[in-house]
Amino acid sequence: MSWWERAVRWEGTHRLAVDGTGTALLLLLTVPITTELTSGHRSPGTVLFAFALVAPLAWRRARPVGAAVAVYAVALAQLSFGYDFLVPADFAVLLALYSVTVHGPRWAHRVAIISTVVGSIVLAFSIGRGNDPVSIGGTWVFCSTVGLAVWAFGLVRRTRREAMDALVDRAHRLEIERDQQHQIATAAERSRIAREMHDIVAHSLSVIIAQSDGGRYAAEADPQAATRALGTISETGRAALADMRRLLGVLRPNSENDPATAASAGGPVIVPQPAVLDVEELVEHVRSSGLRVSLVRMGTPRQLPPGAGLTVYRICQEALTNVLKHAGPDPAVTVLVHWLPAGITLEVSDDGRGAAAVSDGQGQGLLGMRERAAMFGGAVAVGPRPGGGFRVRAQIPLPAAPRDGRPTDAPPHEA
């Protein structure tokens, strides 16, 4: 901010002090001149009226209506007491008119210009010599013209000030709106990253823990089972590490997020996000950990809106993670992906003891599933199955299928 901008801002916040100083300087100039011009012609009264006319200008911006009323009242009193001659202090009427036009309400400057025109008539009759109509008319026209010119200049200045105030207010509101949008976008991105990290870490750790427990108990009887468990743990850990690198890559500078730049620098290459068709690979991965999982597909796959495929995949991943954590030993799990004309249904059910398992009290997994489905207008229902076990059912509405009915292997915008 330059020194001129700082000076203007300081002057705007200290109007009374600035106007009071200006009024004091104006009094030091007008009172001696008035005394010199009116010496021997009721000088004390003229000097008193000159002081009373100029003094209210100290509040011309802080209290423009009150200052204008005071100046006009003193000018009228001056004419009423027979001081029918102009002195330099009488120009305070024009300053009061300008100030109330620029800084006062609309009704005030309208009343002020009408009072100025009427006061010009009174002044013309007061100082007219020999009641000459030409002299009276000329005086009235001159004084009225000067008052109208000052009023018009004040209106222009008022319009410019109001336009500047409107621009400043608009810029302030746009800045507040921009900050709010930034905060909303930041909160949404943090929620998305938190959901992704929860799904990746919870699923991977659940598989690793299940394999570790199984391998430890099977090591004595079947060393090959322990070897297979260690292999699954290694693969799961590497996959989780790759997912974490991909997810945290969005927090790096843009140059590092570019796949070509990352590959040339020897860093991790960003891979596409998983989609609905990757559910089969997910089921195979969980099956390799020893869980009895079967996959049932119904209907004709088709293109999904951006992000919907990832939502279905993550809900299935979280449901299978909960099976590993709560279903107990050797449950049978069925994953159903049903393509419908109006949407897609994902159902993960098991015959374990998940309905009776003790919750950890966090509930982040179920909350994340509901949030993901709600983003696309869908819903998630969780609860015990009739006859035992637990079931997670997610329904996500989709646009109508294309008329030619051609299936899509993988939505291009899912990647």
C-alpha positions in Angstrom: 0.0 0.0 0.0 1.4 3.4 -1.1 1.7 6.4 1.2 -1.1 8.1 -0.8 -3.5 5.1 -0.2 -2.6 5.1 3.5 -3.2 8.9 3.7 -6.6 8.5 2.0 -7.6 5.7 4.3 -6.5 7.7 7.4 -8.4 10.7 6.2 -11.5 8.7 5.7 -11.4 7.3 9.3 -10.6 10.7 10.9 -13.1 12.9 9.2 -14.0 15.0 12.2 -10.4 15.8 13.0 -9.6 16.7 9.4 -12.7 18.8 8.9 -12.2 20.5 12.3 -8.6 21.5 11.3 -9.8 22.8 8.0 -12.6 24.8 9.6 -10.1 26.4 12.0 -7.9 27.4 9.2 -10.9 28.8 7.3 -11.9 30.9 10.4 -8.4 32.3 10.7 -8.7 33.4 7.0 -12.3 34.7 6.9 -12.7 36.4 10.3 -9.8 38.9 9.8 -10.9 39.6 6.2 -14.5 40.1 7.3 -13.3 42.5 10.1 -11.3 44.5 7.6 -14.1 44.7 5.1 -16.8 45.7 7.5 -14.9 48.1 9.8 -17.3 50.8 11.0 -20.4 49.0 9.7 -21.6 47.0 12.6 -18.4 45.1 12.6 -18.8 43.1 15.9 -22.1 41.6 14.8 -20.8 40.8 11.3 -17.7 39.0 12.8 -20.0 37.0 15.1 -22.2 35.9 12.1 -19.1 35.0 10.1 -17.8 32.8 13.0 -21.3 31.2 13.3 -21.5 30.5 9.6 -18.1 28.8 9.4 -17.9 26.9 12.7 -20.6 24.2 11.8 -18.4 23.1 8.8 -16.3 21.1 11.3 -19.1 18.5 11.2 -19.9 18.8 7.4 -19.0 15.1 6.8 -19.6 13.6 10.3 -23.0 15.2 10.7 -23.8 16.7 7.2 -27.5 17.3 7.9 -27.0 19.1 11.2 -24.1 21.2 9.8 -26.3 22.3 6.8 -29.2 23.2 9.0 -27.0 25.2 11.3 -25.3 27.1 8.4 -28.7 27.8 6.7 -30.2 29.0 10.0 -27.4 31.4 10.6 -27.6 32.8 7.1 -31.3 33.3 7.4 -30.8 35.1 10.8 -28.1 37.3 9.2 -30.6 38.5 6.7 -33.4 38.9 9.3 -31.2 41.1 11.4 -30.5 43.5 8.6 -27.0 42.4 7.6 -27.9 42.6 3.9 -24.5 42.5 2.4 -22.2 39.5 1.5 -19.0 38.7 3.3 -16.5 35.9 2.5 -18.0 33.7 5.3 -21.3 33.5 3.4 -19.7 31.0 1.0 -20.1 28.5 3.9 -23.6 28.1 2.5 -22.3 26.6 -0.7 -19.9 24.4 1.2 -22.7 23.1 3.4 -24.8 22.5 0.3 -22.0 20.5 -1.3 -21.3 18.4 1.8 -25.0 17.5 2.4 -25.3 16.6 -1.3 -22.3 14.2 -1.2 -22.5 12.8 2.3 -26.1 13.3 3.4 -29.3 11.3 2.6 -31.2 11.9 -0.6 -34.0 13.9 0.9 -31.6 16.2 2.7 -29.8 17.4 -0.4 -33.1 17.9 -2.2 -34.4 20.1 0.6 -31.1 21.9 0.7 -31.2 22.9 -3.0 -34.8 24.1 -2.7 -33.8 26.1 0.4 -30.9 27.5 -1.6 -33.1 28.7 -4.4 -35.7 30.2 -2.0 -32.9 31.8 0.0 -31.5 33.4 -3.2 -34.9 35.1 -3.7 -34.8 36.4 -0.1 -31.2 37.6 -0.6 -32.0 39.3 -3.9 -34.8 41.3 -2.3 -32.6 42.1 0.7 -29.7 43.5 -1.2 -31.6 44.9 -4.2 -31.0 48.6 -4.6 -34.1 50.8 -5.0 -36.2 47.8 -5.6 -35.0 47.6 -9.1 -36.6 44.5 -10.7 -33.6 44.0 -13.0 -31.1 44.1 -10.1 -33.3 41.8 -8.0 -33.8 39.3 -10.9 -30.1 39.4 -11.8 -29.0 38.7 -8.2 -31.5 35.9 -7.9 -30.4 34.2 -11.2 -26.8 34.5 -10.3 -27.1 33.1 -6.8 -29.4 30.3 -7.9 -27.1 29.4 -10.8 -24.1 29.2 -8.5 -26.1 27.0 -6.0 -27.4 24.7 -8.8 -23.8 24.3 -10.1 -22.5 23.4 -6.7 -25.4 21.0 -6.2 -24.8 19.3 -9.6 -21.1 18.9 -8.9 -22.0 17.4 -5.5 -24.4 14.9 -7.3 -21.6 13.8 -9.6 -19.2 13.3 -6.7 -22.0 11.5 -4.8 -22.6 9.1 -7.7 -18.9 8.3 -8.0 -18.6 7.7 -4.3 -21.6 5.4 -4.3 -20.2 3.5 -7.3 -16.8 3.1 -5.5 -18.5 1.9 -2.3 -20.5 -0.6 -4.3 -17.4 -1.9 -6.0 -15.6 -2.2 -2.6 -18.6 -4.0 -1.1 -18.8 -6.4 -4.0 -15.1 -7.1 -3.8 -15.4 -7.8 -0.1 -18.4 -10.1 -0.6 -16.6 -11.9 -3.4 -13.5 -12.4 -1.2 -15.7 -13.8 1.6 -17.4 -16.1 -0.9 -14.1 -17.2 -2.3 -12.8 -18.0 1.2 -16.0 -20.0 2.0 -15.7 -21.9 -1.2 -12.1 -22.7 -0.5 -13.0 -23.9 3.0 -15.8 -26.1 1.6 -13.5 -27.5 -1.1 -10.8 -28.2 1.5 -13.2 -29.9 3.8 -14.6 -32.1 1.0 -11.1 -33.0 -0.2 -10.0 -33.9 3.4 -13.1 -36.1 3.7 -12.4 -37.8 0.4 -8.8 -38.5 1.4 -9.8 -39.7 4.8 -12.3 -42.2 3.2 -9.7 -43.4 0.8 -7.1 -43.9 3.4 -9.5 -45.7 5.7 -10.6 -48.1 2.9 -7.0 -48.8 1.9 -5.5 -49.2 5.3 -8.4 -51.0 7.0 -8.8 -53.5 4.2 -5.0 -54.2 3.8 -4.4 -54.5 7.5 -7.4 -56.8 7.9 -6.0 -59.2 5.2 -2.5 -59.0 6.8 -3.8 -59.8 10.3 -6.0 -62.6 9.0 -3.1 -64.1 7.1 -0.7 -63.7 10.0 -3.1 -65.5 12.4 -3.8 -68.2 10.0 -0.2 -68.7 9.1 0.9 -68.8 12.7 -1.5 -71.6 13.5 -0.9 -73.6 10.3 2.9 -73.3 10.4 3.4 -76.4 12.6 1.1 -78.7 10.6 1.5 -77.3 7.1 4.7 -75.2 6.5 3.5 -74.6 2.9 0.4 -72.8 4.2 2.6 -70.5 6.2 4.6 -69.8 3.1 1.5 -69.0 1.1 0.3 -66.7 4.0 3.5 -64.8 3.9 3.3 -64.4 0.2 -0.2 -63.0 0.5 0.9 -60.6 3.3 3.7 -59.4 1.0 1.4 -58.8 -2.0 -1.2 -57.1 0.2 1.5 -54.8 1.8 2.9 -53.8 -1.6 -0.6 -53.1 -3.0 -1.4 -51.0 0.0 1.9 -49.1 -0.3 1.2 -48.4 -4.0 -2.3 -47.2 -3.2 -1.0 -44.9 -0.4 1.6 -43.4 -2.8 -1.1 -42.8 -5.4 -3.3 -41.2 -2.9 -0.7 -39.0 -1.3 0.5 -38.0 -4.7 -2.4 -35.5 -5.0 -0.8 -33.5 -2.1 2.4 -33.0 -4.1 3.1 -30.2 -6.6 1.5 -30.6 -10.0 4.7 -31.5 -11.7 5.1 -34.5 -9.5 1.5 -35.6 -10.2 2.2 -35.9 -13.9 2.7 -39.6 -14.8 5.4 -38.8 -17.4 7.3 -36.7 -15.0 7.1 -39.2 -12.2 8.2 -42.1 -14.5 11.2 -40.1 -15.8 12.2 -39.2 -12.3 12.1 -42.8 -11.2 9.1 -42.2 -8.9 5.8 -44.2 -8.6 3.6 -44.0 -11.7 0.0 -43.0 -10.9 -2.4 -45.8 -11.8 -6.2 -45.5 -12.6 -8.7 -45.6 -9.9 -10.4 -49.0 -9.4 -13.9 -49.4 -10.9 -16.8 -51.8 -10.8 -15.1 -54.4 -13.0 -12.2 -54.5 -10.5 -14.6 -56.1 -8.0 -13.7 -59.5 -9.4 -10.0 -58.8 -8.8 -10.8 -57.7 -5.3 -12.8 -60.9 -4.6 -9.9 -63.0 -6.0 -7.5 -61.2 -3.7 -9.7 -61.8 -0.6 -10.2 -65.4 -1.7 -6.4 -65.9 -1.8 -6.3 -64.9 1.9 -8.4 -68.0 2.7 -11.9 -66.5 2.8 -14.6 -68.5 1.0 -16.0 -65.8 -1.3 -18.2 -66.2 -4.4 -19.0 -63.5 -6.9 -22.4 -63.4 -8.7 -23.0 -60.9 -11.5 -26.4 -60.2 -13.0 -27.5 -57.9 -15.7 -25.6 -56.0 -18.4 -22.7 -53.7 -17.3 -22.7 -50.2 -18.8 -21.0 -46.9 -18.4 -21.2 -45.2 -15.0 -21.0 -41.6 -14.0 -17.6 -40.3 -12.9 -16.7 -41.7 -9.5 -19.7 -44.2 -9.3 -17.5 -47.2 -10.1 -15.0 -46.2 -7.4 -17.9 -45.9 -4.9 -19.1 -49.4 -5.6 -15.6 -50.8 -5.4 -14.9 -49.1 -2.0 -18.2 -50.2 -0.5 -17.5 -53.8 -1.5 -14.0 -53.5 -0.1 -15.2 -52.1 3.2 -17.9 -54.8 3.5 -15.3 -57.6 2.9 -13.0 -55.9 5.4 -15.8 -56.1 8.0 -16.3 -59.8 7.2 -12.6 -60.4 7.9 -12.8 -58.5 11.1 -16.1 -59.6 12.6 -17.5 -62.7 10.8 -15.5 -65.2 12.8 -13.7 -68.3 11.6 -14.4 -69.7 8.0 -17.5 -67.7 7.0 -19.1 -68.2 3.5 -19.4 -64.9 1.7 -21.4 -64.0 -1.4 -20.9 -60.8 -3.4 -23.8 -59.9 -5.7 -23.4 -57.2 -8.4 -26.8 -56.6 -10.0 -27.1 -54.2 -12.9 -30.7 -52.8 -13.1 -32.3 -50.5 -15.7 -32.4 -47.7 -13.1 -29.3 -48.4 -11.1 -26.8 -50.9 -9.7 -27.1 -53.0 -6.5 -24.2 -54.4 -4.6 -24.9 -56.9 -1.9 -22.3 -58.5 0.4 -23.7 -61.2 2.7 -22.1 -63.8 4.9 -23.2 -66.5 7.4 -20.8 -65.6 10.2 -21.3 -64.1 13.5 -20.9 -60.4 12.4 -24.3 -59.5 13.7 -23.3 -60.5 17.2 -19.8 -59.1 17.1 -18.8 -56.3 19.5 -18.3 -53.0 17.7 -15.2 -50.9 18.2 -17.4 -47.9 18.7 -15.8 -46.0 15.8 -18.3 -46.7 13.0 -16.1 -45.0 10.4 -16.5 -47.8 7.8 -20.3 -47.8 7.8 -20.3 -44.0 7.8 -17.9 -43.9 4.9 -20.1 -46.3 2.9 -23.2 -44.2 3.5 -21.4 -41.0 2.6 -20.1 -42.5 -0.7 -23.5 -43.7 -1.7 -25.2 -40.5 -0.7 -23.0 -38.6 -3.1 -24.8 -40.3 -6.0 -28.3 -40.3 -4.5 -28.0 -43.8 -3.3 -28.4 -45.6 0.1 -26.7 -48.3 2.1 -28.6 -50.7 4.3 -26.7 -52.9 6.8 -27.9 -55.4 9.3 -28.3 -59.1 10.3 -29.6 -61.6 7.8 -32.6 -63.8 8.5 -31.3 -67.1 9.7 -27.9 -65.7 10.8 -25.0 -63.7 9.3 -24.7 -60.2 8.2 -25.6 -58.3 5.0 -24.5 -55.0 3.4 -26.8 -53.8 0.6 -25.9 -50.7 -1.5 -28.2 -49.2 -4.1 -27.0 -46.4 -6.5 -29.3 -44.9 -9.1 -27.8 -44.6 -12.6 -28.8 -42.9 -15.8 -30.9 -44.9 -18.3 -29.1 -47.4 -20.3 -28.3 -46.6 -24.0 -30.8 -47.8 -26.5 -28.4 -50.0 -28.4 -27.7 -51.9 -25.1 -24.0 -52.2 -25.9 -22.0 -53.1 -22.7 -19.0 -51.2 -21.7 -16.0 -53.0 -20.4 -14.5 -50.0 -18.4 -15.8 -46.4 -18.3 -13.1 -44.2 -19.8 -13.8 -41.4 -17.3 -13.4 -43.8 -14.4 -9.7 -43.9 -15.1 
